[in-house]
Amino acid sequence: MSYKIGEEKLREYYQISVDLVRKCGPLFLAGFQKPKTDYEIKSAFYDLVTVYDRQIEATLSEGLLKAFPESKIIAEEALAEAKNYPELTDDPTWIIDPIDGTNNYVRKIPHCCISVGLAINKELVLGIVYNPPANELYSAWQGHGAFLNGQPIEASNVKEINQAVVGYEISLIR
């Protein structure tokens, strides 16, 4: 069954989710700015979780479900504790990684963020990536483009790889 969404509803999803993500910034920074951030190892030595992961995930999940009770949530820390993984359906589904880059977060490397996406009819319709240490909030929503701190952004027109800037991380190659 396909879920119908109008422009007005998509705008509401976008505005409320951006506000909620931004409100999690101080909580993110509380752990990031501590001299030492405690963590637990989940499934492997590189799979870490902090109390801040759990608090941010709870804040986002509760806020999104309060604003949009028709939604479902797929969130990293809840998945780690779940016995069965949820199935992505046509329903509005928020996909949350409360601290994307926890390894960097606990080491005070400012390449970490809060990541939230919304899928409807199994298609991503909006996304938010917020890096509080850099005060950079990237967002995009279907039909409206991408933004950095509310200002429109776009990809370059570079066609040749030798003219491009490419960033990569190899820490998970194990």
N, C-alpha and C positions, 0 to 999 in steps of 0.2 A: 504494500500500500504506500503510495507516494504521499509525502507530506507537503502541503501547499504553504508557501510563505510569500507574503507581500513585501514590497519595498519598505513600508512603514515598520513592519515587524523586524526586518533585517537591520534597519537603522537602530531600533531599540536594542536588539541583541548586541550590536556593535558598541553603542554608547555606554551601556551598562557594564559590559565586560571590560572595556578599556578603563572605565572608572574603578572597577573592582581590582584589576591588575595593578593599576597605579597605587591604590590604597595599600597593596601588599608590599610596596617598596620599602617603607620604614622597617617592617618586620624582616625582610630580606637583609637590609643593611645592618640590623641589630646583630645578626650572626656574623655577617661578613666583616664587620669592623671590630669584632672581639679579637684579642690577641691570639686566642686559640678557640676553634670551633670544634666541639666534640662531635663524633659521628659513630655510627655503627656500620658494620659490614653486613650486607644482605646476602646475596647469593655467591659472590666471589670478591676477591680482594679489591677489585676496581669498582664494585657496585656498592656505593655508599649512600647513607641516609642520615640526615640530621633532624633535630627537633624542629628546625625551621622549615625543612621540606614538609613535614607533617602539618605544621601550623598554617603555612601558606596554602597547602592543598585543602585543608579543612575550611579556611576562610573563603577560598574561591568556590569550593563545592557548595557550601552552605549559602553563600551569597547568590550564586547562579541559580540554585534550585529554588530559593525564596523568590527571586525575580521571575524565573521561568520554570514553574513546576512541571510543565510538559516535557522538560528536558531529561536526558540521561547523562551520566558522567562516566567517563573512562579516565581514571587518574592513576599516575604511576605508583604512588605508595599504597593505595587501596588495592591495586593489581598485585603488588608484591605479597600481600596478605591473603588474597583471594584464592580459593581452591579451583574455581572455574573462571575463565576469562570471559568477559561480556562480549556479546556479538554486536558488531556495528549494524544498526538497523537504519531505516529511513527516518526515524524520529530525530529531532534536534539532539545532537550528542556533543557535549563538551569534552575535549581531549586536553588533559592538563598534565604538564610536567612542572611541578612547583619550583624546583631549582634544577634547571637544565645545565649540567656541568658541575655537579656536586664535587667532583674531584678538584676542580679549579677553585670552587667556593671555599672548601676547607683549607686550601693552600693559599688563599687570598690573591689568587690570580683573577683579575677582573673580566675574564671571558666566561661569564655565566649569566643566566637570565631566568626569568619566569616565562614559560611558554604556554599559550592557550590557543586552541583552535576550536572551531565549531563546524561540525559536519551535519548536513541535512540531505536526506536521500543519498547517503553515503558519499557525498561530495563536499569538500571543504568550501565553506562560504565566507569564513573570516579567520584571521589569525592575528595574534599579538605576541610580540617578543619584547620583553622589557628587561633592560640591563640597568638596574639601579645604581651600581657604582659609576657608570658613565652617564647616567641620566639620559639614556636613549630608549625611547619607546617606539618600536616599529609596529605598524599595524596595516592591515589591508582588509578590504571587504569587497565581496563580489560586485563588479560593475562600477567600482569607485576608485580603484587604484590603490597604491601603497603610500604610506606616510612615515616620516620620521619626526617625532614630537609634533604631530599635527600638520607638518608641511609636506606637500607632495614630493615624492621621489620616484625615480625610474632607473632602470638598468641602462648601462652604456650601450652605444651602438657598435662596439668593437666586434669585428667579425673574425679576426685572426688571433689565435691563442698567444702568439708572441707579443701582442699588444695588450693582452689582458693581465690583470692582477688576480692571482689565484691564491686563496688561503686554504690550508688543510690542517688537519690534526691527525697524528698517527698514534696517539696514546692508547687507543683501543685495539691496535693491531697486536694481537697476542697469540 
